[in-house]
């Protein structure tokens, strides 16, 4: 990718936060994968899933707080002694859903 395009992306990414950042990521992934291969997820009550890349079976989680702190990010994603992280929560939920499917089949 040429330097001009890299700088344009960098400026766009740095200027976005919260839902604006999620919308920007949705636009990028829709351009890359198309509407048949990428599903944006609603803003609220998405249970940590901000988009799904269908052919790769990957789920996106966007995080763009107003003020970034590496410690806050790690606590949000990985958890802490007294707080379960988003990754673990999502993993447990997915395992429960897969288990239910196994009982149905």
Beta strands, then each sheet from edge to edge (+ up, - down):
strand 1: 38-40
strand 2: 51-53
strand 3: 58-60
strand 4: 79-80
strand 5: 83-84
sheet 1: 1+ 2- 3+
sheet 2: 4+ 5-
end
